[in-house]
């Protein structure tokens, strides 16, 4: 079994730049005008999971919610700090006290939270 998390956006290229260039997720593929949709796939390193971002179709992108989180766990504290430094100015405070005490949180270009957590 594999996992793919898919999210729709109106800012596809901004999100690609964020997750590929700043977070460092490897881009593994993309598609253009597949039944009216464009999309990009990213590998979540160290897992069999993927993140898929899409745009197009006949509906709007979802609004961010403070509990809709993408959580990445890092075994190497230096790697976590390197990602946090590349993301830089978009640090936010998570709504959930558990994550406030354990994670660094950043807003992606859509306003959804990405949490960087040491260890597991």
C-alpha distances in whole Angstrom, upper triangle without the diagonal:
4,7,10,13,16,20,23,26,30,30,27,29,30,26,26,28,27,24,24,28,29,25,24,21,20,21,18,20,22,23,27,28,25,26,28,25,25,22,21,17,17,15,15,16,15,11,9,10,12,15,17,20,22,26,28,28,30,29,30,28,27,29,28,28,28,25,23,22,20,20,20,20,22,23,26,29,31,27,27,31,31,28,30,33,32,31,34,36,34,33,33,33,30,31,30,32,29,28,31,32,29,28,29,29,29,29,28,30,29,30,26,26,24,24,25,25,26,24,22
4,7,10,13,17,20,23,26,26,24,25,26,23,22,25,24,20,21,24,25,22,21,17,17,17,15,16,18,20,24,25,22,24,26,23,22,19,17,14,14,12,11,13,13,9,6,6,8,12,13,17,19,23,25,25,28,27,27,25,24,26,25,25,26,23,20,19,17,17,17,18,20,21,24,27,28,25,24,28,28,25,27,30,28,28,31,33,30,30,30,31,28,29,28,30,27,26,29,30,27,25,27,26,26,26,24,27,26,27,23,23,21,21,22,22,24,22,20
4,7,10,13,17,20,23,23,21,23,23,20,19,22,21,18,19,22,23,19,19,15,16,16,15,16,17,19,22,24,21,23,24,21,20,17,15,12,12,11,10,13,13,9,7,5,6,9,11,14,16,20,23,23,25,24,24,21,20,23,21,21,22,20,17,16,13,14,14,16,19,21,23,25,27,23,23,26,26,23,25,28,26,25,28,30,27,27,27,27,24,26,24,27,24,23,26,27,24,23,24,23,23,23,21,23,22,23,19,19,18,18,19,20,22,21,19
4,6,10,13,16,20,20,17,19,20,17,16,19,18,15,16,20,20,18,17,14,14,14,13,13,14,16,19,20,18,20,20,17,16,13,12,9,9,9,10,13,14,11,9,6,5,6,7,10,13,16,19,19,22,21,21,18,18,20,19,20,21,19,15,15,12,14,14,17,19,22,24,26,27,23,22,26,25,22,24,27,25,23,27,28,25,25,25,26,24,25,24,27,25,23,26,28,25,23,23,22,21,21,18,20,19,20,17,18,16,18,19,20,23,22,21
4,7,10,13,17,17,15,18,18,14,15,18,16,13,16,19,19,16,17,14,15,14,14,15,15,16,19,20,18,20,20,16,16,13,12,10,10,11,10,14,15,13,11,8,6,5,6,9,11,14,17,18,20,18,18,15,14,16,15,16,17,15,12,11,9,12,13,16,19,22,24,25,26,23,21,24,24,20,22,25,23,21,24,25,22,22,22,23,20,22,21,24,23,20,23,25,23,21,21,19,18,17,15,17,16,17,14,14,13,15,17,19,22,22,20
4,7,10,14,14,12,15,16,13,13,17,16,13,15,19,19,17,18,15,16,14,14,14,13,14,16,17,15,16,16,13,12,10,10,9,10,12,13,17,19,16,14,11,8,6,4,6,7,11,13,14,16,15,14,12,12,14,14,16,18,16,12,13,11,14,16,19,22,25,27,27,28,25,23,26,25,22,23,26,24,21,25,25,22,23,23,24,22,23,23,26,25,22,25,27,25,23,23,20,19,17,15,16,14,16,13,15,14,17,19,21,24,25,24
4,7,10,11,10,13,14,11,12,15,14,13,15,18,18,17,18,15,17,15,16,15,14,15,16,17,16,17,16,12,12,10,10,11,12,14,15,18,21,19,18,14,11,8,6,5,6,9,12,13,15,12,11,8,8,11,11,13,15,15,11,12,11,15,16,20,23,26,27,28,29,25,23,26,25,21,22,25,22,20,23,23,20,21,20,22,20,21,22,25,24,22,24,27,25,22,22,19,17,15,12,13,11,13,10,13,13,16,19,21,25,26,25
4,7,9,8,12,13,10,12,15,15,14,16,19,19,19,20,18,19,17,18,16,14,14,14,14,14,15,13,10,10,9,11,12,14,17,18,22,24,22,21,17,14,11,8,6,5,6,8,10,11,9,8,5,7,10,11,14,17,17,13,14,14,18,20,23,26,29,30,31,31,28,26,28,27,23,24,26,24,21,24,24,21,22,22,23,22,23,24,27,27,24,26,29,28,25,24,21,19,16,13,12,10,13,12,15,16,19,22,25,28,29,28
4,5,6,10,10,8,11,13,13,13,16,18,18,18,19,18,19,17,18,17,15,15,14,15,16,16,14,11,10,10,11,13,15,18,19,23,25,24,23,19,16,13,10,7,6,5,8,11,12,10,8,5,7,9,11,14,17,18,14,15,15,19,20,24,26,30,31,30,31,27,26,27,26,22,23,25,22,19,22,21,18,20,20,22,21,22,24,28,28,25,26,29,28,25,23,20,17,14,11,10,7,11,11,14,15,19,22,25,28,30,30
4,6,9,9,9,12,14,14,15,17,19,19,19,21,20,21,19,21,19,16,16,14,15,16,16,13,11,11,11,13,16,18,21,22,25,29,27,26,23,20,16,14,10,8,6,8,10,11,10,7,6,9,11,13,16,19,20,17,18,18,22,23,27,29,33,33,33,33,30,28,29,28,24,24,26,23,20,23,22,19,22,22,24,24,25,27,30,30,27,28,32,31,27,25,22,19,16,13,10,8,12,13,17,18,22,24,28,31,33,33
4,6,5,6,9,10,11,12,14,15,16,16,18,17,19,16,19,17,15,15,15,16,17,19,16,13,11,11,12,15,16,19,20,23,27,26,26,22,19,15,13,10,9,8,10,14,15,14,11,9,12,13,13,17,19,21,18,18,17,21,22,25,27,31,31,30,30,27,25,26,25,21,21,22,20,17,19,19,16,19,20,23,23,24,26,29,30,26,27,30,29,25,23,20,17,14,10,7,7,11,12,15,16,20,22,26,29,31,31
4,6,5,6,9,10,11,12,13,15,15,16,15,16,13,15,14,11,12,12,13,15,17,14,11,8,8,8,11,13,16,18,21,24,23,23,20,16,13,10,7,7,6,10,13,15,14,13,10,13,15,15,19,21,22,18,18,17,20,21,24,26,29,29,29,29,25,24,25,24,20,21,22,19,17,20,20,18,21,21,24,24,26,27,30,30,27,28,31,29,26,24,21,18,15,11,9,9,13,14,16,16,20,22,25,28,30,30
4,5,5,6,9,10,10,11,13,14,15,14,15,12,15,14,12,13,12,15,17,19,16,13,10,10,9,12,13,17,19,21,25,24,24,21,17,14,13,10,10,10,13,16,19,18,16,14,17,18,18,21,23,24,21,20,18,21,21,25,26,29,29,29,28,24,24,24,22,19,20,21,17,16,19,19,17,20,22,25,25,27,29,32,32,28,29,32,30,26,24,21,18,16,12,10,11,15,15,18,17,21,22,26,28,30,31
4,5,5,6,9,10,10,11,12,14,14,15,14,17,16,15,16,16,18,20,22,19,16,14,12,12,14,14,18,18,21,24,24,24,21,18,15,14,11,12,12,15,18,20,19,16,14,16,16,16,19,20,22,19,18,17,20,20,23,24,28,27,27,26,23,22,22,20,17,18,18,15,13,15,15,14,17,18,22,22,24,27,29,29,25,26,29,27,24,21,18,15,12,9,6,9,12,13,15,15,18,20,23,26,29,29
4,5,5,6,8,10,10,10,12,11,13,12,15,15,13,15,16,18,19,21,19,15,13,11,10,11,11,14,15,18,21,21,21,18,15,11,11,8,10,11,14,18,20,18,16,13,14,15,14,17,18,19,16,15,13,16,16,20,21,25,25,24,24,21,19,20,19,15,16,17,14,12,15,15,13,16,17,20,20,22,24,27,26,23,24,26,25,21,19,16,13,11,7,6,8,10,11,12,12,16,17,21,23,26,26
4,5,5,6,8,9,10,10,9,10,8,12,11,10,13,14,17,18,20,19,15,12,10,7,9,9,12,14,16,20,20,20,17,13,11,10,8,10,12,15,18,21,20,18,15,17,18,17,20,21,22,19,17,15,17,17,20,21,24,24,24,23,20,19,20,18,15,17,18,14,13,16,17,16,18,20,23,23,25,27,29,28,25,26,28,26,23,21,18,15,14,10,10,11,14,14,15,14,17,18,21,24,26,26
4,6,5,5,7,9,9,10,11,10,14,14,14,16,17,20,21,24,22,19,15,13,11,13,12,14,15,17,21,21,22,19,16,14,14,12,14,15,18,22,24,23,21,18,19,20,19,22,22,23,20,19,16,18,18,21,21,24,23,23,22,19,18,19,16,13,15,15,11,11,14,15,14,17,19,22,23,26,27,29,29,25,26,28,26,22,20,18,15,13,10,10,12,15,15,16,14,17,18,21,24,26,27
4,6,6,5,6,8,9,12,12,15,16,16,18,19,22,23,25,23,20,17,15,12,13,12,14,14,16,19,20,21,18,15,13,13,12,14,16,19,22,25,23,20,17,18,18,16,19,19,20,17,15,13,15,15,18,18,21,21,20,19,16,15,16,14,11,12,13,9,8,11,12,11,13,16,19,19,22,24,26,25,21,22,24,22,19,16,14,11,10,7,7,10,12,12,12,11,14,14,18,20,23,24
4,6,6,5,6,6,8,9,12,14,14,17,19,21,22,24,23,19,16,13,11,10,8,10,10,12,16,16,17,14,12,9,11,10,13,15,19,22,25,23,21,17,18,18,16,19,19,19,16,14,11,13,12,15,16,19,19,19,18,15,14,15,14,10,12,14,11,9,13,15,13,15,17,19,19,22,23,25,24,20,22,24,21,18,16,14,12,11,8,10,12,13,12,12,10,12,13,16,19,20,21
4,6,6,5,5,6,6,10,12,13,16,18,21,22,25,23,20,16,13,10,10,8,10,11,12,16,16,17,15,13,11,12,12,15,17,20,23,26,25,23,20,21,22,20,22,23,23,20,18,15,16,14,17,17,20,19,20,18,15,15,16,14,11,14,14,11,11,15,17,16,18,20,23,23,26,26,28,27,24,25,27,24,20,18,17,15,15,12,13,15,17,16,16,13,16,15,18,20,22,23
4,6,5,8,9,10,13,15,16,19,20,24,25,28,26,22,19,16,13,14,11,13,14,14,18,19,20,19,16,14,16,15,18,19,23,26,29,27,25,22,23,23,22,24,24,25,22,19,17,18,16,18,18,20,19,19,17,14,15,15,12,10,12,12,8,9,12,15,15,17,20,23,23,26,27,29,28,24,25,27,24,21,18,17,15,15,12,13,16,17,17,17,14,17,16,19,21,23,24
4,5,8,11,12,16,18,18,21,23,26,27,30,28,24,21,18,16,16,13,14,14,15,18,19,21,19,17,15,17,16,19,20,24,27,29,28,25,22,22,22,20,22,21,22,20,17,15,15,14,16,15,19,17,17,15,12,12,12,9,7,9,9,5,5,9,11,11,13,16,19,20,23,24,26,25,21,22,23,21,17,15,14,11,12,10,12,15,15,15,14,12,14,13,16,18,20,22
4,6,9,11,15,17,18,21,23,26,26,29,28,24,21,18,15,14,11,12,11,11,14,16,18,16,14,12,15,15,18,20,24,27,29,27,25,21,22,21,19,20,20,20,18,15,12,12,10,13,12,15,15,14,14,10,10,11,9,5,8,9,7,7,10,13,12,13,16,18,18,22,22,24,22,19,20,21,19,15,13,12,10,12,10,12,15,15,14,13,9,11,10,13,15,17,19
4,6,9,12,15,16,20,22,26,26,29,28,24,21,18,14,13,10,10,9,9,13,15,16,15,13,12,15,15,19,21,25,28,30,29,27,23,24,24,22,24,23,23,21,18,14,14,12,14,13,15,14,15,14,10,11,12,10,7,11,12,9,10,13,16,16,17,19,22,22,25,25,27,25,22,23,24,21,18,16,16,14,15,13,15,18,18,17,16,13,14,12,15,16,18,20
4,6,9,12,14,17,20,23,23,26,25,21,18,15,11,10,6,6,6,7,11,12,13,11,10,9,11,12,16,19,22,25,28,27,25,22,22,23,21,23,22,22,19,16,13,13,11,13,13,16,16,17,16,12,13,15,13,10,13,15,12,12,16,19,18,18,20,23,22,25,25,27,25,22,24,25,22,18,17,17,15,16,13,16,17,18,16,16,13,14,13,16,17,18,19
4,6,9,12,16,18,22,22,25,25,21,18,14,11,9,5,5,8,8,11,12,13,12,10,10,12,13,16,19,23,25,28,28,26,23,24,25,24,26,26,25,22,19,16,16,14,16,16,18,18,20,19,15,16,18,16,13,17,18,15,16,19,22,21,22,24,26,26,29,29,31,29,25,27,28,25,22,21,20,19,19,17,18,20,21,20,19,16,18,17,19,20,21,22
4,6,8,12,15,18,18,21,21,17,14,11,7,6,4,7,10,11,14,14,14,13,10,9,10,11,13,16,19,22,25,25,24,21,23,24,23,25,26,26,22,20,17,18,16,19,19,21,21,23,22,18,19,21,19,16,19,20,17,17,21,23,22,23,25,28,27,30,30,32,30,27,29,31,28,24,23,22,20,20,17,17,19,21,19,20,17,20,19,22,23,24,25
4,7,11,14,18,17,20,21,17,14,11,8,6,5,6,10,11,14,14,12,12,9,10,10,12,14,17,20,22,26,25,25,23,24,26,25,27,28,27,24,22,18,20,18,20,21,23,23,25,25,21,22,24,22,19,22,24,21,21,25,27,25,27,28,31,29,32,32,34,32,29,32,33,30,27,26,25,23,23,20,21,21,24,22,22,20,22,22,24,25,25,26
4,7,11,14,13,17,17,14,11,8,6,5,7,9,13,15,18,17,15,14,11,11,9,11,12,15,17,19,23,23,23,21,23,25,25,27,29,28,24,23,20,22,21,23,24,26,27,29,28,24,25,27,24,22,25,26,23,22,26,28,26,28,30,32,31,33,33,36,34,31,33,35,32,29,28,27,25,24,20,21,21,24,22,23,21,24,24,26,28,29,29
4,7,10,10,14,14,11,8,5,4,6,9,12,15,18,21,20,18,16,12,12,9,9,9,12,14,16,20,20,20,19,21,23,24,26,28,28,24,23,20,23,22,25,26,29,29,31,30,26,26,28,26,23,26,27,23,23,26,28,26,28,29,32,31,33,34,36,35,32,34,36,33,30,29,27,25,23,20,19,19,23,21,23,22,25,25,28,30,31,31
4,7,7,10,10,8,5,5,7,9,12,15,19,21,24,23,20,18,15,14,11,10,9,11,12,14,17,18,19,18,21,24,24,27,29,29,25,25,23,25,25,28,29,32,33,34,34,30,30,32,30,27,29,30,27,26,29,30,28,31,32,34,33,35,35,38,37,34,36,39,36,33,32,30,27,25,22,21,21,24,23,25,24,27,28,31,33,34,34
4,6,9,8,7,4,7,9,12,15,19,22,24,27,26,24,22,18,17,13,12,10,10,10,12,16,17,18,18,21,24,25,28,30,30,27,27,25,28,28,31,32,35,36,37,36,32,32,34,32,29,31,32,28,27,30,31,29,32,33,35,34,36,37,40,39,36,38,41,38,35,34,31,28,26,22,21,21,24,24,26,26,29,30,33,36,37,37
4,6,5,5,5,9,12,15,18,22,25,27,30,28,26,24,20,19,15,14,11,10,8,10,13,15,17,17,20,24,25,28,31,31,27,28,26,30,30,33,35,38,39,40,39,35,35,37,35,32,33,34,31,30,33,33,31,34,34,37,35,37,38,41,41,38,40,42,40,37,36,33,30,28,24,22,22,25,25,28,28,31,33,36,38,39,39
4,5,5,6,9,12,14,18,21,23,26,29,27,24,22,19,18,14,13,10,11,9,10,13,15,17,17,20,24,25,28,31,30,27,27,26,29,29,33,34,37,38,39,39,35,35,37,35,32,34,35,32,31,34,34,32,34,35,37,35,36,37,41,40,37,39,42,40,37,36,33,31,28,25,24,23,26,25,28,28,31,33,35,38,38,38
4,6,9,11,15,17,21,23,26,29,32,29,27,24,21,20,16,15,12,11,9,8,11,14,16,17,20,23,25,28,31,31,27,28,27,31,31,35,37,40,41,42,42,38,38,40,38,35,36,38,35,33,36,36,34,36,36,38,36,37,38,42,41,38,41,43,41,38,38,35,32,30,26,25,23,27,26,29,29,33,35,37,40,41,40
4,7,10,14,17,20,24,26,29,32,30,28,25,22,20,16,14,10,9,6,5,9,11,13,15,18,21,23,26,30,30,26,27,26,30,31,34,36,39,40,41,41,37,36,38,37,33,34,36,33,31,34,34,31,34,34,36,35,35,37,40,40,37,39,42,40,37,36,33,30,28,24,22,21,24,24,27,28,31,33,36,39,40,39
4,7,10,13,17,20,22,26,28,26,24,21,18,16,12,10,7,6,5,6,9,11,12,13,16,19,21,24,27,27,23,24,23,26,27,30,32,35,36,37,37,34,33,35,33,29,31,32,29,27,31,31,28,30,31,33,31,32,34,37,37,34,36,39,37,33,32,29,27,24,21,19,18,22,21,24,24,28,30,32,35,36,36
4,7,11,14,17,20,23,26,24,23,20,16,14,10,8,6,5,6,9,13,13,14,13,16,19,20,24,26,26,23,23,21,25,25,28,30,33,34,35,34,31,30,32,30,26,28,29,26,25,28,28,26,28,29,31,30,32,33,36,36,33,34,37,35,32,30,28,25,23,19,17,17,20,20,23,22,26,28,31,33,34,34
4,7,10,14,16,19,22,21,19,16,13,10,7,5,4,6,9,11,15,15,15,13,16,19,19,22,24,24,20,20,18,21,21,25,26,29,30,31,31,27,27,29,27,23,25,27,24,22,26,26,24,26,27,29,28,29,30,34,33,30,32,34,32,29,27,25,22,20,17,16,15,19,18,20,19,23,24,27,30,31,30
4,7,10,13,16,19,18,16,14,10,8,6,5,7,9,12,15,18,18,18,15,17,20,20,22,24,24,20,19,17,19,19,22,23,26,27,28,27,24,24,26,24,20,22,24,21,20,23,24,22,24,25,28,27,29,29,32,31,28,30,32,30,26,25,23,21,19,16,15,16,19,17,19,18,21,22,25,27,28,28
4,7,10,13,16,14,13,10,7,6,5,7,9,12,15,17,21,20,20,17,19,21,20,22,24,23,19,18,15,17,16,19,21,23,24,26,26,22,22,24,22,19,22,23,20,20,23,25,23,24,25,27,26,28,28,31,29,26,29,31,28,25,24,22,20,19,16,17,17,19,18,19,17,19,20,22,25,25,25
4,6,9,12,11,11,9,5,5,6,8,12,15,18,21,24,23,22,19,20,21,20,22,23,22,18,16,13,15,13,16,17,20,20,22,22,18,18,21,19,16,18,20,18,17,21,23,21,22,23,25,24,26,27,29,27,24,26,28,25,22,21,20,18,18,15,16,17,19,17,17,15,17,17,19,21,22,22
4,6,9,8,8,6,5,7,9,12,15,19,22,24,27,26,25,22,22,24,22,24,24,23,19,17,13,14,12,14,15,17,18,20,20,16,17,20,18,16,18,21,18,18,22,24,22,23,24,26,25,27,27,29,26,24,26,27,24,21,21,20,19,20,17,19,20,21,19,18,15,17,16,18,19,19,19
4,6,6,7,6,6,7,11,13,17,20,24,26,28,27,26,22,22,23,21,22,22,20,17,15,11,11,9,10,11,14,15,17,18,14,14,17,16,14,16,19,17,17,20,23,21,21,22,23,22,24,24,25,23,20,23,24,20,18,18,17,17,18,16,19,19,20,17,16,13,14,13,14,16,16,16
4,5,8,8,9,11,14,17,20,24,27,29,32,31,29,26,26,27,24,25,25,23,21,18,14,13,10,10,10,12,13,15,16,12,13,16,15,13,16,19,17,18,21,24,22,22,24,25,24,26,26,27,24,22,24,24,21,19,19,19,19,20,19,21,22,23,20,19,15,15,14,15,15,14,15
4,7,9,11,13,17,20,23,27,30,32,35,33,32,29,28,29,26,27,26,24,22,19,15,14,10,10,10,10,12,15,16,13,14,18,17,16,18,21,20,20,23,26,25,24,26,26,25,27,26,27,24,22,24,24,21,19,20,20,21,23,22,25,25,25,22,21,17,16,15,15,14,13,13
4,5,8,11,15,18,21,25,28,29,32,31,30,27,26,27,25,25,25,22,20,17,14,13,11,11,12,13,15,18,19,16,16,20,20,18,20,23,22,22,25,27,26,25,26,26,24,26,25,26,23,21,25,25,21,20,21,21,21,23,21,24,24,25,21,20,17,16,15,15,16,14,14
4,7,10,13,17,20,23,26,27,30,29,29,26,25,27,25,26,26,23,21,18,15,15,13,14,15,16,19,22,23,19,20,23,23,20,23,26,24,24,27,30,28,27,28,29,26,28,27,29,26,24,27,28,24,22,23,23,23,24,22,25,25,26,22,21,19,19,18,19,20,18,17
4,7,10,13,16,20,23,24,27,26,25,22,22,23,22,22,22,20,17,15,12,12,11,13,15,17,19,21,22,19,19,22,22,19,21,24,22,22,25,27,25,25,25,26,23,25,24,26,24,22,25,26,22,21,21,20,21,21,19,22,21,22,19,18,16,16,16,17,19,18,17
4,6,10,13,17,20,21,24,23,22,19,19,21,20,21,22,20,17,15,12,13,12,15,16,19,21,22,23,19,19,22,21,18,20,23,21,20,24,25,23,23,24,25,23,25,25,27,25,22,25,27,24,21,21,20,19,19,17,19,19,20,17,17,15,16,17,18,20,20,19
4,7,10,14,17,19,21,20,19,16,16,18,16,18,19,18,14,13,10,12,12,15,17,20,21,23,23,20,19,21,20,17,19,22,19,18,21,23,20,21,21,23,21,23,23,26,24,21,24,26,23,20,20,18,17,16,14,15,15,16,14,14,12,15,16,18,20,21,20
4,7,10,13,15,18,17,16,14,15,17,16,18,20,19,15,15,12,15,15,19,21,24,25,26,26,23,22,24,23,20,22,24,21,20,23,24,22,23,23,25,23,25,25,28,27,24,26,29,26,23,23,20,19,17,14,15,14,17,14,16,15,17,19,21,24,25,24
4,7,11,13,16,14,13,11,12,15,14,17,19,19,15,15,13,16,17,20,22,26,27,27,27,24,23,25,23,20,21,23,20,19,22,22,20,21,22,24,23,24,25,28,27,24,26,29,27,24,22,20,18,16,12,12,11,14,13,15,14,18,19,22,25,26,26
4,7,9,12,11,11,9,12,15,15,18,21,21,17,17,16,20,21,24,26,29,30,31,31,28,26,28,27,23,25,27,24,22,25,25,22,24,24,27,25,26,28,31,30,27,29,32,30,27,26,23,21,18,15,14,13,16,15,18,18,21,23,26,29,30,30
4,7,10,9,9,8,11,14,16,19,22,22,19,19,19,22,23,27,29,32,33,34,34,30,29,30,29,25,26,28,25,23,26,25,23,25,25,28,26,27,29,32,32,29,31,34,32,29,28,25,22,19,16,14,12,16,16,19,20,23,25,28,32,33,33
4,7,8,8,9,13,16,18,21,24,25,21,23,22,26,27,31,33,36,37,37,37,34,33,34,33,29,30,32,29,26,29,29,26,28,28,31,29,30,32,35,35,33,34,37,36,32,31,28,25,22,19,17,15,19,19,22,23,27,29,32,35,37,36
4,6,8,10,13,16,19,22,25,25,22,24,24,27,29,33,35,38,39,40,40,37,35,37,36,32,33,35,32,29,32,32,29,31,30,32,31,31,33,36,36,34,36,39,37,34,33,30,28,25,22,20,18,21,21,24,25,29,31,34,37,38,38
4,7,10,13,16,19,22,25,26,23,25,25,29,31,35,37,40,42,42,42,39,37,39,38,34,35,37,34,31,34,33,30,32,31,33,31,31,33,37,37,35,36,40,38,36,35,31,29,26,23,21,18,21,21,25,27,30,33,36,39,40,39
4,7,9,12,15,18,22,22,19,22,22,26,28,32,35,38,39,40,40,37,35,37,36,32,32,34,32,29,31,30,27,29,28,29,28,28,29,33,33,31,33,36,35,32,32,28,26,23,20,19,16,18,18,22,24,27,30,33,36,38,37
4,6,9,12,15,19,20,17,19,20,24,26,30,33,36,37,37,38,35,32,34,33,30,29,31,29,26,28,27,24,26,24,26,25,25,27,30,31,29,30,33,33,30,29,25,23,19,17,15,12,15,15,19,21,25,28,30,34,36,35
4,7,9,12,16,17,14,16,17,20,23,26,29,33,34,33,34,31,29,30,30,26,26,28,26,23,25,24,20,22,21,23,21,22,24,27,28,25,27,30,29,26,25,21,19,16,14,12,9,12,12,15,17,21,24,27,30,32,31
4,6,9,13,13,11,13,15,19,21,25,28,31,33,32,33,30,28,29,29,26,25,28,26,22,24,23,20,21,19,21,19,19,20,24,25,22,24,27,27,24,23,20,18,15,13,13,9,10,10,13,16,19,22,25,29,30,29
4,6,10,12,10,13,15,18,21,25,27,31,32,31,32,30,27,28,29,25,24,26,25,21,23,21,18,19,17,18,16,16,18,22,23,21,22,25,25,22,21,18,16,13,12,12,8,8,8,12,15,18,21,24,28,30,29
4,7,9,7,9,12,15,18,21,24,28,29,28,29,27,24,25,25,22,21,23,22,18,20,18,15,15,13,14,13,13,15,18,19,17,18,21,21,19,18,14,13,10,10,10,7,6,5,8,11,14,18,20,24,26,26
4,5,5,8,12,14,18,21,24,27,29,28,29,27,24,25,26,23,21,24,24,20,21,20,16,16,13,13,11,10,12,16,17,15,16,19,19,17,17,14,13,11,12,14,11,8,7,8,12,14,18,19,23,25,24
4,6,7,11,13,16,19,22,25,26,25,27,25,22,23,24,21,19,22,22,19,20,18,15,14,10,10,7,6,8,12,13,11,12,16,16,14,14,11,11,10,12,14,12,9,7,7,11,12,15,17,21,23,22
4,6,9,11,15,17,20,24,25,24,27,25,21,23,25,22,20,24,24,20,21,21,17,16,13,12,8,7,8,11,12,10,12,15,15,14,15,12,13,12,14,16,14,12,9,8,11,11,15,16,19,21,20
4,7,10,13,16,20,23,25,24,26,24,21,23,24,20,19,23,22,19,21,20,17,16,14,14,10,10,11,15,14,12,15,18,17,15,15,12,13,11,12,14,12,10,7,7,9,11,14,16,19,21,20
4,6,10,13,16,19,21,20,22,20,17,19,20,17,16,20,19,16,18,18,15,14,12,12,9,11,11,14,13,10,13,15,14,12,12,9,10,10,11,14,12,10,7,5,6,7,11,12,16,17,16
4,7,10,13,17,18,18,20,17,14,17,18,14,14,18,17,15,17,18,15,14,14,14,12,14,13,16,15,12,14,16,14,11,12,10,10,10,10,13,13,12,8,6,5,6,9,11,14,16,15
4,7,10,13,15,15,17,15,12,15,16,13,13,17,17,15,17,18,16,14,14,14,12,14,13,15,13,10,13,14,11,9,10,9,11,12,12,16,16,15,11,8,6,5,6,7,11,12,11
4,7,10,12,12,14,11,9,13,13,11,12,15,15,14,16,18,16,15,16,16,14,17,16,17,15,12,14,15,12,9,10,10,12,14,14,17,18,17,14,11,8,6,5,6,9,10,10
4,7,9,10,12,10,8,12,14,12,13,16,17,16,18,20,19,17,18,17,16,19,17,17,14,12,15,14,11,9,11,12,14,17,17,21,21,20,17,14,11,8,6,5,6,6,6
4,5,7,9,7,6,10,11,10,11,14,15,15,17,20,19,17,19,19,18,21,20,20,17,14,16,16,12,11,11,14,15,18,19,22,23,22,20,16,13,11,7,6,5,5,8
4,6,9,8,8,11,13,13,14,17,18,19,20,23,23,21,22,22,21,24,22,22,19,17,19,18,14,13,15,17,19,22,22,26,27,26,23,20,17,14,11,9,6,5,7
4,5,5,7,9,10,11,13,14,16,17,19,22,22,20,22,22,22,25,24,23,21,18,20,18,15,14,14,17,19,22,22,26,27,26,24,21,17,15,11,10,7,7,11
4,5,5,6,9,10,11,12,14,15,16,19,20,17,19,20,20,23,22,21,19,17,17,16,13,12,12,15,17,20,21,25,26,25,23,20,16,14,10,9,6,8,12
4,5,5,6,9,10,10,12,14,15,19,19,18,20,21,22,26,25,24,22,19,20,19,16,14,14,16,17,21,21,24,27,25,24,21,18,16,12,12,10,11,15
4,5,5,6,9,10,11,12,14,18,18,17,20,21,21,25,24,24,22,19,20,19,16,14,13,15,16,19,19,22,24,23,22,19,15,14,10,11,10,11,14
4,5,5,6,9,10,11,12,15,15,14,16,17,17,21,20,20,18,15,16,16,13,10,9,11,12,16,16,20,22,20,19,16,12,10,7,8,7,10,13
4,5,5,6,9,10,10,14,14,13,16,17,18,22,22,21,20,17,17,16,14,12,10,12,13,16,17,20,22,21,20,17,14,12,9,10,10,13,16
4,5,5,6,9,10,14,15,14,17,19,20,24,24,24,23,20,20,20,17,14,12,14,14,17,17,19,22,21,20,18,15,14,11,13,12,15,18
4,5,5,6,8,12,12,12,15,17,18,22,22,22,21,18,18,19,16,13,10,11,11,13,13,16,18,18,17,14,11,11,8,11,12,15,17
4,5,5,6,9,10,9,12,14,15,19,20,20,19,16,15,16,14,11,8,9,8,11,12,15,18,16,16,13,10,10,8,11,12,15,18
4,5,5,9,10,10,14,17,18,22,23,23,23,19,18,19,17,14,11,12,11,14,14,16,19,18,18,16,14,14,12,14,15,18,21
4,5,9,10,11,15,18,19,23,24,25,24,21,20,22,20,16,13,13,11,13,13,14,18,17,17,16,13,14,12,16,17,20,22
4,7,7,8,12,15,16,20,21,22,22,18,18,20,18,14,11,10,8,9,9,11,14,13,14,12,10,11,11,14,16,19,21
4,6,7,11,14,16,20,21,22,22,18,17,19,18,15,11,11,8,10,11,13,16,15,16,14,12,13,13,16,17,21,23
4,6,9,13,15,19,21,21,22,19,17,20,19,16,12,11,8,9,11,12,15,13,15,13,13,14,15,18,20,23,25
4,6,10,12,15,18,19,20,16,15,18,17,14,11,8,5,6,8,9,11,9,11,10,10,12,13,16,19,22,24
4,7,10,13,15,16,17,13,12,14,14,11,7,6,4,6,9,12,14,11,11,9,9,10,11,13,16,20,21
4,6,9,12,13,14,11,10,13,13,10,8,5,5,6,10,13,13,10,10,8,9,10,12,14,17,20,21
4,7,9,9,11,9,6,10,11,9,8,6,8,9,13,16,16,12,12,9,11,10,12,14,17,20,20
4,6,7,9,6,5,9,10,8,9,6,9,10,13,16,16,12,11,8,10,9,11,12,16,18,18
4,6,9,8,7,11,12,12,12,10,12,13,16,18,17,13,12,10,13,12,15,15,19,21,20
4,5,6,6,9,10,10,12,11,14,15,18,21,19,16,14,12,13,12,14,14,17,19,18
4,5,5,6,9,10,12,12,15,17,20,23,22,19,17,14,15,13,15,14,16,18,17
4,6,6,6,8,11,12,16,18,20,24,23,20,17,14,15,12,13,11,13,15,14
4,5,5,5,8,8,12,14,17,20,20,17,14,11,11,8,10,9,11,13,13
4,6,6,8,8,12,14,17,21,20,17,15,12,12,10,11,10,13,15,16
4,6,9,11,14,17,20,24,24,21,19,15,15,12,12,10,11,14,14
4,7,10,13,16,19,23,23,20,18,14,13,9,9,6,8,10,10
4,6,10,13,15,19,20,17,15,11,9,6,5,5,7,10,11
4,7,10,13,17,18,15,14,10,8,6,5,7,9,13,14
4,7,10,13,14,11,10,6,6,4,6,9,12,15,16
4,6,10,11,9,8,6,5,6,8,12,15,18,19
4,7,7,5,5,5,6,9,11,15,18,21,22
4,5,5,6,6,7,10,13,16,19,22,23
4,5,8,10,11,14,16,20,23,26,27
4,6,9,11,15,17,21,24,27,27
4,6,9,12,16,19,22,25,25
4,7,10,13,16,20,22,22
4,6,10,13,16,19,19
4,7,10,13,16,16
4,6,10,13,13
4,7,10,11
4,6,8
4,7
4
